[in-house]
Amino acid sequence: MIVTVLGAVFFALGSFWLLQVMNRGEQDINASKKLDEPDYFVTNFSLVRMDLEGKPSYIVSGTKLTHYPADDSSDIDQPFVRKLSPALPPMNMRAELAHIDQNNTRLQLTRKVEIDRAASAKSQRMSLKTEALTIFPDEEKMETTAPVDLLMGDAHTTGVGMTANNATSVVTVPQSLRIVYPPRKPAARAAK
């Protein structure tokens, strides 16, 4: 009788242990599935990122932001980004889609990317159109391998690929570069 009771107890404990192992495995599978899914989304949002001095550095808005916990990245529908700088006029960036990753230090704009900056005493008017552009806002750099159409003042530049550093005002277009400068305006004659 004792052997039968001990056998039943060991069988019950073994069944309980097996059930716990199976439940833990199922929870791990469900948890890994949820990491690939978005954990939240926000519609019609606007956020402001501050610089080290506590002043607004850039503003990001869009019709929908979807956050993914697996890599802490976000997708934005109809993004609008305004880069603020005390020395230059605001730079406005638009696209159909954006992806923010690498700890919010990289912004990838895709589909109908347009960037505009008004002229000022220190800079010329700038307009850029492309289909894909990666922006590193903290470094004030941007790059693409797609064709670009750039207006800088009255000069029109087209080509394939581009790297630009807003801090140093250096723009490089490595392939199929074509620049059209307008004719020089005649100098005003001195009054006699």
C-alpha positions, 0 to 999 in steps of 0.5 A: 500500500505504501509503495502504491501511495508513494508511486502516486505522489511521485507521479503527481509531482512529476506531472506538476513539474512537467506542466510547469515546464510546458507553461514556462516554455509557452510564456517564453514563446508568447513573450518573444512574439510580442517583442516583434509587435508594436507596444503602442501608437500615437496619432496626430502627435508632436514632440520637441527634442531639447539641446544641452542648453535646454533650448528646442533643437528639433520638432517632430510631428506626424499623423501616426507614430508606432513604437516597437519594443524589440529594438526601441524603434519607431515608424512615423506616417507623414512625418514633418521635422523642423530643425531649429538652429540659433544661427540659421533659419529653420530647416523643414523636412517632409516625407511619406514615411520615417523610421527612427532608430539607434537610440533616437540618433538616426532618422530615415525618411522615405518616399517623396522626401523634401527639405526646405530652408529659407534664405538668411543673411548667413545662408542661401535658400536651400531646397532638396528632393529625393526618395530616401534620406538618412539624417543624423540630427545630433551630428547635423549630417545627412546622407543618401544613395538615391538620386538628389535634386538640390537648389542652393541659392540660384544654383541647381545640382542633380546627381546620385548619392549625397552626403551633407554636413550642416555644421560645416556646410559641405555637400558631396554628390559622388555620382552623375553630378550636374551643376547649373549656375545662373549667369552672373548679374552685371555689376551696378555701374558707379554713378557719375 
